[in-house]
Amino acid sequence: MDLSKLELLESRITKVVQLLTQLREQNTSLKKQAHSLQQELIAKEEELRRLQKENEAICNREEEFKQLSQERVIIKDRLEGMLETLNQLNID
Protein backbone atom coordinates (compact mmCIF):
# COMPACT_ATOMS: atom_id res chain seq x y z
CA MET A 1 0.00 0.00 0.00
CA ASP A 2 1.48 3.30 -0.99
CA LEU A 3 1.49 6.43 1.12
CA SER A 4 -1.25 8.29 -0.80
CA LYS A 5 -3.73 5.48 -0.25
CA LEU A 6 -2.90 5.43 3.44
CA GLU A 7 -3.42 9.19 3.67
CA LEU A 8 -6.74 8.86 1.84
CA LEU A 9 -7.84 6.12 4.25
CA GLU A 10 -6.74 8.21 7.22
CA SER A 11 -8.66 11.20 5.86
CA ARG A 12 -11.80 9.13 5.39
CA ILE A 13 -11.52 7.65 8.88
CA THR A 14 -11.11 11.15 10.33
CA LYS A 15 -14.23 12.30 8.47
CA VAL A 16 -16.18 9.26 9.72
CA VAL A 17 -15.08 9.96 13.30
CA GLN A 18 -16.08 13.62 12.94
CA LEU A 19 -19.43 12.65 11.46
CA LEU A 20 -20.00 10.10 14.22
CA THR A 21 -19.18 12.72 16.86
CA GLN A 22 -21.52 15.19 15.21
CA LEU A 23 -24.31 12.61 15.01
CA ARG A 24 -23.86 11.72 18.67
CA GLU A 25 -24.12 15.39 19.63
CA GLN A 26 -27.25 15.77 17.51
CA ASN A 27 -28.68 12.63 19.08
CA THR A 28 -28.07 13.98 22.57
CA SER A 29 -29.63 17.29 21.62
CA LEU A 30 -32.66 15.57 20.09
CA LYS A 31 -33.10 13.40 23.18
CA LYS A 32 -33.11 16.52 25.36
CA GLN A 33 -35.59 18.17 23.02
CA ALA A 34 -37.82 15.07 23.06
CA HIS A 35 -37.74 15.00 26.87
CA SER A 36 -38.60 18.68 27.02
CA LEU A 37 -41.51 18.16 24.61
CA GLN A 38 -42.75 15.21 26.65
CA GLN A 39 -42.75 17.35 29.78
CA GLU A 40 -44.59 20.10 27.91
CA LEU A 41 -47.14 17.55 26.67
CA ILE A 42 -47.71 16.29 30.22
CA ALA A 43 -48.25 19.87 31.41
CA LYS A 44 -50.66 20.58 28.54
CA GLU A 45 -52.61 17.39 29.26
CA GLU A 46 -52.92 18.37 32.92
CA GLU A 47 -54.08 21.85 31.90
CA LEU A 48 -56.59 20.31 29.48
CA ARG A 49 -58.02 18.08 32.24
CA ARG A 50 -58.29 21.10 34.55
CA LEU A 51 -60.01 23.16 31.88
CA GLN A 52 -62.40 20.32 31.05
CA LYS A 53 -63.40 20.08 34.73
CA GLU A 54 -63.81 23.84 34.87
CA ASN A 55 -65.91 23.77 31.71
CA GLU A 56 -68.08 21.00 33.15
CA ALA A 57 -68.63 23.03 36.30
CA ILE A 58 -69.57 26.08 34.23
CA CYS A 59 -72.00 24.02 32.16
CA ASN A 60 -73.56 22.69 35.37
CA ARG A 61 -73.90 26.22 36.73
CA GLU A 62 -75.40 27.36 33.45
CA GLU A 63 -77.96 24.55 33.58
CA GLU A 64 -78.74 25.39 37.19
CA PHE A 65 -79.14 29.06 36.27
CA LYS A 66 -81.57 28.16 33.48
CA GLN A 67 -83.58 25.99 35.85
CA LEU A 68 -83.67 28.72 38.50
CA SER A 69 -84.72 31.28 35.88
CA GLN A 70 -87.57 29.03 34.79
CA GLU A 71 -88.63 28.50 38.40
CA ARG A 72 -88.50 32.26 38.95
CA VAL A 73 -90.86 32.85 36.03
CA ILE A 74 -93.25 30.20 37.35
CA ILE A 75 -93.17 31.68 40.86
CA LYS A 76 -93.66 35.18 39.48
CA ASP A 77 -96.66 34.06 37.42
CA ARG A 78 -98.18 32.26 40.40
CA LEU A 79 -97.65 35.27 42.68
CA GLU A 80 -99.23 37.57 40.12
CA GLY A 81 -102.17 35.17 39.92
CA MET A 82 -102.53 35.12 43.71
CA LEU A 83 -102.30 38.93 43.86
CA GLU A 84 -104.96 39.19 41.19
CA THR A 85 -107.17 36.83 43.19
CA LEU A 86 -106.61 38.90 46.34
CA ASN A 87 -107.37 42.10 44.44
CA GLN A 88 -110.64 40.60 43.24
CA LEU A 89 -111.54 39.68 46.81
CA ASN A 90 -110.90 43.23 47.99
CA ILE A 91 -112.97 44.73 45.19
CA ASP A 92 -116.03 42.64 45.93
C-alpha positions as CSV (number, residue, x, y, z in Angstrom):
1,M,0.0,0.0,0.0
2,D,1.5,3.3,-1.0
3,L,1.5,6.4,1.1
4,S,-1.2,8.3,-0.8
5,K,-3.7,5.5,-0.2
6,L,-2.9,5.4,3.4
7,E,-3.4,9.2,3.7
8,L,-6.7,8.9,1.8
9,L,-7.8,6.1,4.2
10,E,-6.7,8.2,7.2
11,S,-8.7,11.2,5.9
12,R,-11.8,9.1,5.4
13,I,-11.5,7.6,8.9
14,T,-11.1,11.2,10.3
15,K,-14.2,12.3,8.5
16,V,-16.2,9.3,9.7
17,V,-15.1,10.0,13.3
18,Q,-16.1,13.6,12.9
19,L,-19.4,12.6,11.5
20,L,-20.0,10.1,14.2
21,T,-19.2,12.7,16.9
22,Q,-21.5,15.2,15.2
23,L,-24.3,12.6,15.0
24,R,-23.9,11.7,18.7
25,E,-24.1,15.4,19.6
26,Q,-27.3,15.8,17.5
27,N,-28.7,12.6,19.1
28,T,-28.1,14.0,22.6
29,S,-29.6,17.3,21.6
30,L,-32.7,15.6,20.1
31,K,-33.1,13.4,23.2
32,K,-33.1,16.5,25.4
33,Q,-35.6,18.2,23.0
34,A,-37.8,15.1,23.1
35,H,-37.7,15.0,26.9
36,S,-38.6,18.7,27.0
37,L,-41.5,18.2,24.6
38,Q,-42.8,15.2,26.6
39,Q,-42.7,17.4,29.8
40,E,-44.6,20.1,27.9
41,L,-47.1,17.6,26.7
42,I,-47.7,16.3,30.2
43,A,-48.3,19.9,31.4
44,K,-50.7,20.6,28.5
45,E,-52.6,17.4,29.3
46,E,-52.9,18.4,32.9
47,E,-54.1,21.8,31.9
48,L,-56.6,20.3,29.5
49,R,-58.0,18.1,32.2
50,R,-58.3,21.1,34.5
51,L,-60.0,23.2,31.9
52,Q,-62.4,20.3,31.1
53,K,-63.4,20.1,34.7
54,E,-63.8,23.8,34.9
55,N,-65.9,23.8,31.7
56,E,-68.1,21.0,33.1
57,A,-68.6,23.0,36.3
58,I,-69.6,26.1,34.2
59,C,-72.0,24.0,32.2
60,N,-73.6,22.7,35.4
61,R,-73.9,26.2,36.7
62,E,-75.4,27.4,33.5
63,E,-78.0,24.6,33.6
64,E,-78.7,25.4,37.2
65,F,-79.1,29.1,36.3
66,K,-81.6,28.2,33.5
67,Q,-83.6,26.0,35.8
68,L,-83.7,28.7,38.5
69,S,-84.7,31.3,35.9
70,Q,-87.6,29.0,34.8
71,E,-88.6,28.5,38.4
72,R,-88.5,32.3,39.0
73,V,-90.9,32.8,36.0
74,I,-93.3,30.2,37.4
75,I,-93.2,31.7,40.9
76,K,-93.7,35.2,39.5
77,D,-96.7,34.1,37.4
78,R,-98.2,32.3,40.4
79,L,-97.7,35.3,42.7
80,E,-99.2,37.6,40.1
81,G,-102.2,35.2,39.9
82,M,-102.5,35.1,43.7
83,L,-102.3,38.9,43.9
84,E,-105.0,39.2,41.2
85,T,-107.2,36.8,43.2
86,L,-106.6,38.9,46.3
87,N,-107.4,42.1,44.4
88,Q,-110.6,40.6,43.2
89,L,-111.5,39.7,46.8
90,N,-110.9,43.2,48.0
91,I,-113.0,44.7,45.2
92,D,-116.0,42.6,45.9
